[in-house]
Structure formats: C-alpha cells, structure tokens
Amino acid sequence: MLSQDRQNYANKFEKNLIEIKNLNLQYGSDNRSSILALQDINLNLKEGEFLCVLGPSGCGKSSLLKVIAGYLKPSSGSCLMQGEMIKKPDWHRGVVFQSPTLYPWLTVKENVSFGPKMRNLAKNKIEEISSYFLDEVKLSGFGDRHTFELSGGMKQRVALARVLANYPQVILMDEPFGALDALTRDNMQGLIREIWQENDTTIFFITHDVDEALSLATRIIVMSKRPGEIVKEFKVNFTSQILAGNKKTVIYQDEYFKLKNEILEIINSQIEK
C-alpha cells in the first residue's frame, strides 16, 4: 500500500495532457506476417508529471512513444493531446532519442536555435532562448563549437536544449542516457531532474534501468512482453526527496528496495513466460 506521503505527492498531478484510450498498434497488414506491438493501452499523462516506462525488450515501449509523438498512427483506439487527436509530429511534443540527432554542419547554438528559427521568431528572441537553454544544460561556453567536437554526454545535452528551446508541452525521451558512461549518466539524470523541476516540464521517459526510473519518476508503468500491455503502475516520490534534500542520488530505504524488487519480479516474470 502506498505511504501517505507518496500518495499526496502523486495526487498533485491532476490535469490530463495526453489521453490514450483502448489503443492497439499492429505492424503489417498480412495476417501471417503482422505483429501486434501494443494491445489495449489505456493511459493518461498528467501535466507536470515525470512518467517512466519499464518493460522487457521488445514490449512496445518505443512504439508507444512514437504514437504519442505522432510518428505512428494506432491501428485502433485513440491518442489525444488536450482533447485533440494526435495526427502528426509537432513542436508541442519534443523527442530525445538514445543517439542525439543533431545537425553536424551547424554549431551547437545553431542546433539549439533551429526550432525557434523555423517558427519565425524574432532574432533577439531566438538569441535569448538559445542562450538560456545552453546555460540550462551547462553548455553556455560551447555555442560556437560544432557537434562533432563534443563528447557523447555533451551531444545529448545539446539535443535536450534543442528540444527545450521549442518550449514543448511534453518531452518524450527514449532511453536518452543508455549509451552514456555511468558518471555522465548520473550527471544527466541530475540535470533532467533539475530542468523538470525548474521549467514545470512534463516528461515521458523510457528506460531499462529500474534505479533510473525510481530516482526520476513521479509515476512508473511496467509493460508486459509483446503484445505490450500495462501490467502495473507505481506512484513514487524519491525524486522529490532528492530535490528537497539538495542531493544527487536517492537515499536508499526499505521502501525503495521493496519497490525495486517488486518491479524486477514483474519484468523477469514477463521474460520467463
């Protein structure tokens, strides 16, 4: 049963931003070769929450993100943003992938300012936005560098700044720190936590790392093996404890290990079936 503190923390996120109803996603139209990737997904993403998605490989986590982003259309059911059907990608839903998709012929600042420029914002506004978010991701001195001069962690910070520069209503992140070394990964987790808090951002975050999910999320969903279904949901507040204590990592408690073990048991049971 949830502790009262965790329940109160989870209840602060009330307004629906994304609503997914009875969603199914099938790849291919031939009955012999088609694959049912997602089955009967019902999920609401609340404004301001940090939702982490866990599940075995191939369970449809990335497919679900692509539906929300507007890259894929559901085979049946619906995916709505503020009551409107999501039909295609747009800047209200920013995406950060595991491998940063940057323009190598542009400088760091030009990459970050690309979105605002495409939206025809004034030059002084574009400069203000790009400078602000480069500072947010701790890259204020690297604006004139080209992306090939940067480390993997720095590239991922540029990718994050580029998404933030559009002021999206939700950031969709597909294992964004999976390719980073342990120290850089820890630093990026701290950075995204701070940005989420300071900018009141809504985040949908896919990961294979249970510790990462527990240390970042306000809510965790666990998916089954393919066809992916949501098998359990957890409301957590370890990230708020980290922020309140001005620390970089979670303070491990019996409740933390109990939740971690429960989540791992669910995932492992899906793999073993």
N, C-alpha and C positions, 0 to 999 in steps of 0.2 A: 504493500500500500504506500502511496506517496506520502512523504512527510508534508506537514502543513506549509513549511517554507517553500518547498518545491512547487506545491500546488498553487500557492499565492503568486509565485513568480511566473508560472506558466499561464495563469489567468490574465496577466497584464496584456497579452497579445490577443485581441478580440476581433478586429476588423479583417474580413476576408479580402485578400488581394488576388489570389489565384484560387479558382474552384474547379476541381476535377471530379466529374461525375460518371460512374459506370464506364470507365474508359477501357477500351481494348485496342491493342495495336498488333497487326499481323503484317509480316513481311512476305511478299509474294502472293500471287492470286491463284496459282496452281495448287490444288489440294494435296498433291503428292510432295511438293517441294516447299510449300508455305510454312512459315514459322510463326507461332503465336508468341510474341515477345512480352506483352503485358495483358493481364486479364483482370477485369472488374476492379480497376483502381478508383478509389474514392478518397480524395484528399483535398483539404483546404490549406493554403499557405497564408498565414496571417501577416498583416503589416507589422514590420519591425522585428519579426522573429528570425532566429537562426536555425534553420531546419537542416539536419544532417541525415543522409540516406546511406544505409548499410545493407549488405546482402552479398551472397556468393557471386563469383564471377559469372557473367552471362545472364544475370537475373533481370536485366532490363533497366538498370539504374540510368545509364546514359540515354537509352531510348526515351525514358520518361522526361529527362531534362530536355531532349531535343523536341519533344512535343510541346513542352512549356515554352521553349524558345521560339517555336513556330517553324522549325526546320522540318518536322514531320507532322502529318495530319493523322489523327486517330482513325482506326477502322470503324469504330463505333463509340458512342458516348461523347462527352464534350470536355473541353478545356477552355475555361473562360478567365479573363482578366478584368476585374471590376465590372463584371456582368456582360462583357463583350467577348464573343468567340475569338480565340487566337487563330488567325489565318496565315500569318507570315511573320518573319522576324521583324522587330523594330527596336529602336534605341531605348525604349522603356524597359527592356529585358536584356541586360548586358551579360555576355557569356565569357568565362575564363576557362580555357582548356588546360590539360596537363602540360602540353607543349605550347609555349607562348606563340601566338600567331601575329607576329609583328612584321612591319614593312621594313626590310633591311636597307632599302635605299633612302629611308628617311631617318632623321635624327630622333633621339629619344623624345624631345619636346614636340617634334612634328608628328610623331606617332600618337602622343597623348592628345594633341590638339586636332587630330584628324576628324573626329566625330563632330565637335563644335563647328569646325570649318565647313563640313558638309551640310550642317544645319544653318549655314549662312549667318552665324553670329558676328557681331562687330569685332574688329581686330583687337581692340583693347580688352574686350570681354574674353576672347579666346586666350589672350596672353595671361589674363588674370586667372582663368580656370586652369590652364596647363601648369602655371607656376604653383598654384595652390595644391594641386594633386601630386605634383612631383615632390613637393615638400611633405605631403601626407605620407607618401611611400618612401620617404628618406632618400630621395634622389635629386634634390634641388641643385646639386653641383654637376649633374651629368646631362643636362638638357641638350648640349651640343654634341654629345657623343653619338656614334652610330651603334645600333643594337648588337652588331657582331663583335663589338669591343667589350661587351658586358658578360658577366657570369650568368649561369642559369637562374640563380635566385634574383639577380638584378633584372633580368629579362622578364621574369614573372611579375616583379613589382611594376615594371613598365606596362605590362599587359593589364594589370589591375588598375593602374592610374588611367589608362586609356578608356577602360570601361567606366570608371567613376566620373570621368570628365563629361560624360553624357547625362549625369545625374539620373541613372535608371531607377525605376521603382523597385526592381528586384535584380539581384546579381545571381546568376546561375554558374556554379563552379563545379567542373568535372575533374575530380582528383587533381586539383591545381598544384599540390605540393608533393605529389607522388614520386617525381623524378629528382627531388632535391635531397642533398645530404642531410643527416639528422640535425645538425646545428642550424643550418639555413632553414630547414623545415620548422623548427621550433620558433625561430625568429619571425618567419612568415605567419605562423599561427598567432603569435602575439600581435603582429601588425594588423591582420584582418580582424582580430577581436577589437582592437582599438578603433579601427575605421568603422566597424559595425556600430560601436557604441557612440562615437562622436558624430556620425552622419545619419544616425537613425535609419540605417540601411536594412533592407530585407534580403536574406541570403538563403539560397537553396544550394546545399553543398554535398557532393558525392565523395565518399571516401571508403577505403577498405580497412582503415585503421580505427579500431574501436576507441583507443585512447584519444585520438584526434577528435572523434565525434563527441566524446564525453567532455572534453576540455573546451569545446567551442559551442556546442549546440544549446539551444533552449528546448528543442524537441528533436527526438530521433525516431525515424521509422526504419524498420527492418523488413526487407523483402525476401520472398521465397525464391527458390530456384525457378528457372523458366518453365512455364509462363509466369512472369513476375507478378506476385500479389503482395499486398501489405499484410504481414502476418502479426506485427506487434508495433506499438507506439510507446515511447517513453518520454515523459516530460522531465527535464533536468535543469539544474541551475549552477553547475560547477563553474561555468564561465563568469557568472555574476560574482561568485566568491573570489575568483582570481582578480577581477576588476576592482572589487571592493577592498581587497587586501593589498592592491598595488603590487601583485606578484606576477611572475611569468608563467608559472605552472600551477596545476591543481594541487591542493593539499589532500593527499590520499587518505581516505576514510573507509570504514567498513562499508558504508553505503555505496561508495564508488566501486569497490571491488565486487560487491554483490551485484550491482547493475552490469558491470563489465562481464562477469561470469555468466549472467543470465543471457546477455546479448550473444556472447560467444557460443553458448549452448544452442541457441536458436539457429545461428548461422551454420554451425557444424552439423546440426541435425538435418538441415536442408542439403548439405553436401553429401551426407551419408545415405540419403533416401535413394 
